[in-house]
């Protein structure tokens, strides 16, 4: 059994490298068209993924949108996955000027004000738009930015991903071992850095909160860091514009509950963070990658 798994991993790695090479050599104007074609292909033939996306969409948005609208969102999401890969590969060769031109930052004053307090800042983030480009753009703008990343079990693929992160000047903390990542995250905040926390996926060790009217388990890392380090919690999202450019939207700090009951505070603040994420997903559902995951269990 080990050999077939190893062969599959090697095949995935080789196909990813080949795709990256093709993307790097092809004109950027073709990527949107290719992404739509591949997105439709994926929607039609990746039945398991399609069914999961549609199931999640029905749970979250089924009362607001009809079957055709949900199907359209699903197809766009598949296309955005491929488009995000193309954008990231191309961005490896962008200059600082190109980053500034193609990715605008809105609400930057909130980030500056938060860091001016010297307590660091926790970014409330989700798998939205193009997260790697968001990290890279904020880094190129001079902000001390970091994030926790679950590294791939595929060694070849992880080596390639690390190469991409380094070229995009993305700093990261490996999620595992968890005890080390927690220590490094708090050290980063103590140095007055921005720690972007992806908290939109299921967490078996999280707290129960409301999300699209359903009870889900949500990660408590962001709320824990913000409370323990007295850091501001800033919603930060990456959005893709219709013309292919991007926006980083930074919202004003969320008001955190801080009383004697630590667990209650963390639960309430985590619920607040998830509601903020939900509001963005409702506005731009096709840009959230979370539909592919088992978010509602």
N, C-alpha and C positions, 0 to 999 in steps of 0.2 A: 504493500500500500504506500510505503514511503517514496518509492521511486516514481510512480505516477504523479504524486503530489509535487515532487521536486521538478518533474518535467513540466507540469502545468505552470509552476511558478516561474521557471526559466522562460517558458513560452510567453507568459504575460509580460515579463521584463523585456524580452526582445521585441514584442509587438509595441510596447510603450516607447522604447527607444526609437524604433522605426517610425512610429507615428510622429514623434518629436522631430525627427530629422526631416520628414516630409513637410511638417508645419513650418519649420525654420527656413525651408527653401522655397515655400510657396508664398504668393502675394497675400497680404493681410486681407485685402478686399474679398478674397474668395472664401475666407474662413466662415463667414456668416452663412453663406450658401451651403458649404460642406456640412456645417453643423446642423442645419435644418434637415438636410438629407439623412445624415447619420442619426439625428434625433428621431425622425420618422421611422427609420429602419429599426432603431432600438425599441421604439414604442410597439412596432408590429411584431417583432420576433423575440424580444426578451420578455416573455409572458409573465414570468415570476415577478420581475421588477415592475412591469406595467400594472399587474394586479395589485401589488402592494401600494404603489403610488395612488391608484384610483381608489383603493379601499381607504387610505388615509385622507384623501380629498373628500370622499363622501362623509366620513366621520366629522371632519372639521368644517367643511363648507357646503355639505349636501343640502342644508335647509335654505341656503342663499343662492345656489347656482344649479342650473340644470345639467343633465348628463353631457350635453354637447360642450358646455362651458368647462366642465371638469376635464373632459377629454382634451380640450384645447390647452388647458393649463399643463396637463401631463406631458403633451407633446413638446411644448415650449421648454419645460423643465429638462427633458431629455436633450434637447438641442443646446440648452445653456450649459450642460455638463461638458459637452464636446467643445463649445465655444470658450468656456473658461480654461480648458486645457490649452487651446490654441493661443489665447491671450497671454497666458502665463509663460509659455515657451517663447513667444515673440518679445515679451517684456524683458527677458534676460539680456537683450541687446539694446534696450532703451537707455537713453542718456537721462540725466537729471532733469534737463529741460523738457524732454518728451514726457516724463512722468508728470511734471507740473502742468503740462498742456492737456494731457489726456485724462488725468484724474484730479478733479477739483475737490477741495476740502470745505465743507460747510459746517459752521459752528465751531471753528478752530479756537475761538476765544474761550469756550468752555474748558477745553483741554489745557490751554495756557493758564487759566485761572486755577484749575485744579492742581496742576504741578507747582504753581507758585506757592502753594501752601506747604510744600515740602514733605507731604505724606504719601506721595505716589498716587496713582489713579488706577481703578479697576475698570477695564472696558467690558461692558455687557454686550456680548457678541453672539452671532449665530452663523451657521453655514449658509451665508447669504451673499448673493452677487459673486464677486471674486475676492474671497478673503485673503489669499496670498498677495494680490496686488494692493489691497488695503494696507497690509502690514508693510510692504515694500515702500509704498508712497509715504507713509508716516515716518518711516525710517529715513528716507531720502530728504524729508523735510526737517530732519534733525532731532526728532523726538526719540527718547530712549524707550523703545518698545520691545516687548517680549510676549511670548504665548506658550502655552503647554500643547505639545503635539504627541499623539500616540504614534510611535514609529511603526513602520510596516514590518511584518514578520518575514517578508520577502527581502532578503539581504541585498540582492541586485537592485531591486526597485527602491529600497530605502537609500542606497548609495546614490542613485539617480536623483531622488527627491532632495537629498542633502546638497547635492550639486546645484540644484535649482534654487534652494533657499539661500545658499551662500552667494550665488550670483545676483540674487535679488536683495541681498543684504538683510535677510530675515533672521533674527535671533530667536532661538527656541529653547524650551526646556523639555526634555523627554518626559512623558507622563509617568513612565515606569522605570525604576521602582517608585511607587507613589510617595513614600516617606521622603525620598530625596527631592522629588519635584515640588512638594509642599514647602520644604525648607528653602529651596532655590527661589520659589515664587515670592515668599515673604522677604527674602534678602533683596530681591529686585525692587519690591515696593519700598523697602527701607531705604534704598538708594534713590528714592524719588523717581522710579520708573513707571511707565504705563504697562500694565499687565492685561492683555486682552484674553478674556475667558470665553471659550465656546461652551455654551450651557444649554443648547437646544435639544440635545439627544437624551435618550433614556439613561438614568443612573440608578442602578440597583441599590446603591447606598445613600440615595438622596431622600428628599422629603416629598410628601404628597401635596400637589398643588393643582389648581384648576388651569386647564389649557384647552381652549376651544370647547369649553363646556364639559370636558372629560377630566377625570382624575388621573394624573400621570405622576411619575417619579422624576424629580428634577435634581440636578447636581447642586450641591450647597457650597462649592468652592468659592464662587464669586462673593456670595454673602458673607462667608467666613473670613475671607481675606479683607474685605472692606471693613467689617466690624473690628477685627483684631488689630488692623494697622491704621484705623481711623482714616481710611482712604476714601476719596470721592468715587461714586459709582456712576460712570458715564455710558449711556447707550451709544454704541458706535457700530454703524452698518455700512456695508459697501453695496452700492446700487449701480446696475448697468443702464445707461441711457439708450434710447432707441438708435442714436447715431453711432453707437459703439464706444463712446467715451464713458467715463465712470464718475460717480460721486461718492465721497465718503461723508456720511451724515453723522455728526456728533451732536447729541442732544444735551440739554442742561442736566446737571447731576440729579439723580433720583434721591428723594428724601427717604432716609433710612430710619427704621425703628431701632432704638437702642435703649433697652431697659434692663432690669435685673435678670429676667428669664432669657438666657442666651439662646436656647433652642427655639423658643417662640419667636425671638427676633429674627433668627436665621430663616425660619419657615416663612414668616411674613415678608421679609425682604426678598427671598427667593421667589415667592408668589408674585411680588411686584415686578421683578425682573422678567419673569415669564410672560406676564401680561404685556409688558413693553415689547417683547419679541413677537408676541401674537399680533399686536397692532401693526407691526411692519409686515408680517406675513400676509395679513388680510389685504394690505394695500398692494403688495407685489408678490402674490402667491407663486408665480412662475419662477421667481428668483431664489426660492428657498429649496435647498438640497435635501432638507429633512424629510420630504415626502417619501424618499427612498428607504427610510429606516423604519423600524418597528416602534414608532413613537407612542402609539396607543395600544396598550397591552391589557 
